[in-house]
């Protein structure tokens, strides 16, 4: 196996907040062949644990924790170096639902990666302590879940207008009018923009663009025949040029090069 990526469904109590736990590493030969991989915007924020694996050891049992980072909302791709001895365990949060755990205004971390203990030291300290109690991924992710339980209240609910708007954006795959949403909810677009920046990290229109792009990208990736014009229309772009513009903004290269 040259590379490994696996997602784990969160505990039902955390499903409102967390899209998935994920785990990844690359083999020695892949790291040598390909210097970097492109990480794309997906509308989510992550907490990522990085482990350093020992030579000839099973990456699934990497024990040397290097650091824990918070990755804010992304509006453009980033390049990450492929290193064979680095093993990653991540928590991917639904848009707007990392706020119970990272309470600072999330727009401060948009397109940034920052050490978790600089913004949420109590959470960071507990997570670091717990993940080093076990070596298997399954055990680690369960310990992380139990730690996160302590940082949420069962009664937690995001502001209703924010939750409603986020769910409308996700259900429509980014193809909803923010102006129409504001009128329906009785809030100004300025107010919604302000609240989104605080609890999501980006404005509602940008979240629409990212969610629409994410769905269009997945469709193209899973298709043997890359029909860019059809994909553009299927996902609500004006035309292929509009789709190409967003694709290049988020990925850094046009779709014809990516695929």
N, C-alpha and C positions, 0 to 999 in steps of 0.2 A: 504493500500500500504506500503510495507516494504522499498522499495527504489525507487528513482525517478531519471531518467536521460533523458534529452531531448535535442535535437539539433535544432538550429534555423539557417536557411539559411541567409547568409549575404546580405546586399544591393548590387545590381549589380555593383556599383562603387567600392566595396570592394572585390568582388568575386575573383578577381585575387590574392589578398593577403590572404584572410581568407577562410579556409575550412568550418568552422562553428562557431557559438557561442554555448556554451553548459551550462547546468545547472544541478546540482545534489545535492541530500541530502539523508540521510538514516533515517529510523524510529528508535525509541527508542529500540524496541525489536530486530531489526537486529543488531544494534550497540552492544547490550549486547551478542548476540549469536556469532557474528563473529568479532574478535578484529581488523582485518585489511583487506584491499583489495590490490590486486596486480595491479599496473599501468604499462603497457607494452610500449616498444618503438614503435612509429608509424611514425617516420620521420618528425614529426611536433614539433614546439615550441609553447608554450602557455603563455598568460598572464592570471592569475587567481586571482579573487576577492574572499576573504573569509569573510563571514558574520557569526555572532553569533546570533542564533535565541533565542527568549525568550520562556520559557516554555508555552505550550498550544497555541502558535501562529502559524499561517499558514507559513510554510517555504517559500512559494512562495512570501511572503511579508516581509522577514527578513530585518531588518533595520540597525542593528549594524555592520558596516563595520570594520573588524579587520585589514586586511592588503591586499596588492596587490603584488603578486610575479610574477617574470618571470621564466619560466621553460624552460631551454635550451633543445637542442636535447638529446635524451636518447639513450644509447647503452646497457642498461640493465634495468631490472624491478626495481621498487621501491615499498616498502610497505607503505601504508598510513593507519593510524588508522581510524577506523569507529567511528565517534562521531556524535551522533544524532542531536545535536544543531548547528552543523556547516553546512553552506549552501555555495555552490560554484557556481560562475558564471565565465565561461572561454571563452577566445578567442583563437581558434586553427588556427595557421597560416600554409599556404602551405609551404613546404620546400623551403627555399631561399627567402621567401617573407615577413619575419618579419623585414628585414634589413632597410626598410624606417622608421620604428618606433623605433627599437633598433639598433643604428648605430655603436656600439662597435663591434669589431671582435667577431663573435658568437662562435668561438672555445673556448673562455674564459669561456663560460657558459655551455659547454657540460657536461651532467650528473650532473648539478647543479640547485638548486632552490635559487633564490636571490631576495631580495626586489627590486621592480622596481625602487623606488626612488633613489637607490644607483647608478643606471646606466642611467636612463632617468627621471630625476626629473620633468622637465616641463610636460612631458606626464603623469607621475604618479599623479602629483598634479591635473591636469585637470580631469583625469579619476575619481579620488577619489571624487572630488567636484561634478561631474555630476551624479555619481551613487547614491549619497545620496540625490539628488533632487527628486527622485521617489522611490516608494516601489515595484511596480510590475516588474516582470522580463521583460515583453515585453517593457515597457517604459524604463527600464534601458538599455536594449541592443540597443534600438534606440538612446538613448543619447550617449552611447559609440561610436556608428557608427558616429554620427555627430562630436564627438571629434576627431576620427581618420581621418575624412575628412580633418581636419585642418593640419594634419601632413604629408599629401602626396600631391604630385603634379600630375596633370593629365598626365603630360608628363613622369612620372617616368617609366623607363624600366630597368630591370636588364641587366647586361652585356650579349650580345646575346649568347655567347658560354655557359654561365652558364644556362641561361634559356633553351636553346636547350637541353643541357645535362640532366637537371632536368626533362623536359617533356619526353625525351626519356626513362629515368629510370622509370617514373610513367606509361607511356603507355605500356611498356614491363613488368610491374609488377616486376621490378628488374632483369629481365632476359636479360640484354644487356651487351655487351662487352665494357668496358671502353676504352680499347686499340683501338677497332674499332671506337668508338666515337671520340677519340682524332685524329686519322688518318683522319676521315671524316671532322672534323672541322679545322684541321691544327694546333692544339695546342699540346704541350707536356703534358704528364701525370703529370709531376711535376707542371706545371702551373695550370692545372685544379684542382689538389689536393689543391694547395695554395688558389685559389679563392673559392673553395667549403668550406674550413675551415673558411674563412672570412665571407661568406654570408649564409651558411647553418649551419655550426658548426661541420660537420663531412665530411670526404672525400667521393668522388663519389662511391668508392667500398663499403664503409660502408652503404651509403644510399641505394645502390642496395640490400644489405643483409637485411636491415631493411624493405624495401618496399616488398621484396619477402616474408620475414617472416610474415609481416602484412597480406598479401593476403592469404598465406597458413593458418595462424591462423584463419582468418575469415571463410575460407572454412571449416575447421575442426569444428569450433564452431557451424556453421549452419547445419552441417550434423549429422543425427541420427547415422549413422554408421561410426565410426572413422577408416578410412583406411589410416594408416600412410604411408605405402610404396607407395600407389597410389598417395597420396597427395604430397609426396616427388618428385616423377617423374613428376607429373603434373605441379609443380612449379619450375622445373629446377634444383633440387638437384641431385647430383650424385646417391645417394641411400638413404635409410632410415636412415642409420648411420650418413650421412652428415646432413640430416634434424634434427635428434635428437640432434646433436652437436650444431647447430645454435639455436634450440629451447631452449635448456638448458642454453646457453649463454645469450639469451635475456630474458627468463622468470625466470630462476633460478632453475627450476625443469623440469624433462622430460615430454613429452606430455602425457604419460600414467598416470602420477600423476595429471597433470593439468585437464585432462578431465575424 
